[in-house]
Structure formats: structure tokens, C-alpha cells
């Protein structure tokens, strides 16, 4: 009986210990997720505007850049952003003065830059599609009212674009949740990295499935929030 109780206690302690470690890794996952959205959404809108400019050289250059980023794997982009500058400058990013010898911070910032750039290009195409689907009559009506192009875009067009792109944006955001696991390949200590280390050191596999529950719950929450947002926007723009 004593051995049975001792075994159950050890299992409970292991479960709590693993949960605490995974929760710590999930904090990094959440930070990478939210910071990526913080940078990718405004830059995506900027890229979309540049890709629609009348100045053809800049427009074609931006579209070519978006094509390259969207046409190559995010994993490859992570490797290039984190390792190529260090190779080119003969100084790894972990030793750059701006990171103050903080190795985890250096890898995290490299991954954040790669994720933000990648998703900005995907968001740019979503924004561009949403903008181009607005009827030309909207622009003509604003022109008749004497509104400037800036006022037309931010006060009339952008609001309608947001309504039109909610569904594709929600798909990309949920995809980002899962893509954060790729950060482990450049030594970012997020939740999947933590689960892999537990598997390697303790030789137990259930934390990997436990990690899947974190992703599922977070994705479900985001899907629910986007569903509510889409219904509210549809109510005001019928």
C-alpha cells in the first residue's frame, strides 16, 4: 500500500513538474505569437499599399519580394535570418552587443523577425485582395464628397476591408499558432522545444500529447473569438 501511494505521489509530482515546465515554454510561444501579429499586421498593410502603387518599379519589386517570401518555407527563412548574418559578419547574433550576451533573447529576436516578415507578406496579399474587392463606386462617392485619398482609405475603405478579410485572416492567425513550433529549430525555448527536451532527458512521451492540448485549446479560443467578431461586423454592415 505504501509503495502504491508513493508511486501515485511521484506520478502527481511528475505531472505538476511537467505542467509547470510546459507552461513556461507556452509563455514564450504566446509572446512570439502576439509580437508577430503586432509587427506583421501593420507591415502587411504597408506592403499591400506598396504593391498597389502607381510607381511600377517599387510595385513590382514589392510583389517579387512577397512572391519569394510566400514561395519559400518558413523554416528556411528562419535559418537564413538567424544564421546568415552571423556567417556574413563573422560574428554570430548571440554575440551582438545589442543582445548584451543574452543568447535566448538573440535567438528569440531572430525568430520574431523571420515570423513577422513571413506573415506580413501573407497578410499583405489578404489586405490587397480585400482592398481590390471594394467597388470603385465607393472611391467615386468619396471623391464627390471632397474627401482626400487618405481620408477615403482610413475612414471608408479600410473598415470595409476589415470586414471582408476576417475569415482569411483568422485562418492565418490559427496557422501562426502552430507555426510557432518551428522556432525550436533555432533554439527558441518555446513549448514544443520544452516537450522535446523532457522526452530526451526523461524518456517519457506523454508531454508531447499534452503539448498538443495547449495548441488545440488556444486555437479553439482564437476561432471562437474570430467567429464572434465576424458576427458583430456582419450585423453592422448588412
N, C-alpha and C positions, 0 to 999 in steps of 0.2 A: 504493500500500500504506500509506504514511504517513497519507494522508487518511482511508483506511478505518479504521485503528487509532485515529486522532484522533476520528473520528465515534463509534466504539464507546465510547471512553473518555468522551466528552461525554454520551452516552446513559446510561452507567452512573452517571456523576456526577449527572445529572438524576434518575434513578430513586432513587438514595440520598437526594438532597436532598428530593425529593417525599415519600419514605417517612418521613423524619425530621419533616417538617412535618405530615404526616397523623398520625403517632404522637403528636405534641404536641397536636394537636386531639383525638385519641382519649382522651387523659388527661382532658381536660375533659368529654368525653362520659361516661366511666366515673365521674368524680366526681359529675356531675349524676345519673347513674343510681343509684348507691349511696346518695347522700344523699336522693334522692327516696324510695327504699324505706325508708330509716332513719326518715323522718318519716311517710310515708304509711301504713305498716302499723300502727303503734300508734294513729295518729289515725283510721284506718279502723275499728279495733276499738272505739275510743271512740264514733265516730259510729254504729256499729251498735248499741251498747248504748243510746245516747240515743234512737235511732229505735225502740227496743223498750220504752221507759219507760212506766210507767202514767200518768205526768203528761202528759195529752193535748196541751196547748198546746206544750210543748217537743218532744214526739214528732212532732207534725205540722209544727212549724217545721223540725226537722232533716230530715224526709222531703222537705219542699218544697225545702230548700236542696240536698239531694242530687239531687233531680229537675232543678233548674236547672243544676247543675254538669254532670251527665251528659247533659243535653239540649242543651248549647251547645258549640260547637267549642273545643278546647283552644287553638287559635291565637287566638281571640277573647279567651279568658281571659288568655293571655299578654300581649296588647296592653293589656288593662284594668289588670292588675296592675302592669305596668312603666310605663305612660304616664299612667293616670288620676290616681294620687296626686300626681304632679308637676304636672299641669294644675290639680287642685283646690287644691293648696297654693301654686301659682305658683312651684314650685321643683322642677326635675327630680330624680329619685332619684340621678342621678350627682353631684349637688352636696350630698346629705345628709351631715351631719357624721359619721354612723356609718360611712360608707364611706371616710373620710379621702381624698377626691378620687380614689379608685381606681375609674375608670369600668368596667373589665371586671368587677370584683367587684360593683359595683352592679347591672349587668345580669344577672350570674350569680345573685345572690341573688333578684332579681325573678323570674327564670325558675324557680328552685328552689321558691319559694313557690307559684307557679302550678301547677307539676307536682305538688307534694306535695298541694295541695288537691284537684286533679283526681283523682289516683289514690287519695287517701284515700276519696273518695266512691265510686269503683268498688269498692275493697276493702271498704268498709262494706256494700255490697249482697251481696258474696260472703260476708262474715262473717255477715250477718244470715240469709242463706239456709242457711248451714251450721249455725247455732245452731237455727234453727226446724225443721230436719230431724232433730234429736235427739229420740228418743221420749220422751214425758212420763214413762214408767216410770223413766227414769234419774234424773229430778228427785225422783220419789217415793221411790225407793230411798235416795237421799242424805238425804232428809228423815227417813226412818225410822232411818237410822244416826246421826242427830243432827248432821249437817253443816250449817254455815251456808250462806247463798246464795253468799257469796264463795268459800268452800271448794269448794262444789259446782261453781261455774263454772270456777275455775282448776285444780282437781285432777281433775275428771272430764269436764266438758263441753268445755272448750277443747281438750283433747287429741284428742277425737273430731272436733271441728270442723276441726282442722288436717288430719286425715286426709281428711276429706270435701272440703276446698277446694283440695287440692294441684293438681288438674287445671285448674280455672278460674283459680287464682292464677298458674299457670305461663303461661297464655295472656296474662294482663295484663302479666306481667313481661317477656315477649318483646315484646309490643306497646310497652312503655315503651322498650325498646332503640331501636326505630325512631322513636318519637315524639320522642326527644331531638333529632332533626334539626330539629324546629320551633323550637328555641331560637335558631337562626341568625336568625330573623325579628326578634328583639330584640337582635341584635348580640352574642350569646354566641359566642365563638370556639371552637366545637367542630369535630369532624372534617368535617362537611358544609360548614360555613362556610369552613374552610380549603381544601377541594377547590374550592369555588366561586370563591374568590379566586385560586387557581392557574389556573383556567380563564380568569378575566377578565384576569389580568395576563400570563400566558404563552401563552394561547390553545392549550392542549392539553387534550383531553377525557378521556384515559385515567385521570387521577386520580379522576374520578367513579366509574368502574367499580371502580377499586382500593378506593375508599371502601366500595363495596357488599360487597367481600370482608371488610372489617373487621366490618361488621354481620352478615354471614352466619356468620362464624366464632364471633362472640360469642353469637349467637342459638343456634347449634348446641351450643355448650358449655353454655349455660343449659338447653336442652331435655334434654341428656344428664344433667345434674345433677338436674333435677326428676324425670326418669324413674327414676334410681337411688333418690332419696328416696321416691318413690311406692311402689316395690317393697319398700323396707325397712319403711315404715309398714304396708303391706298384710300383711307377714309377721308383724308383732306384733299386728295387730288382725283376725285372721281369726275 
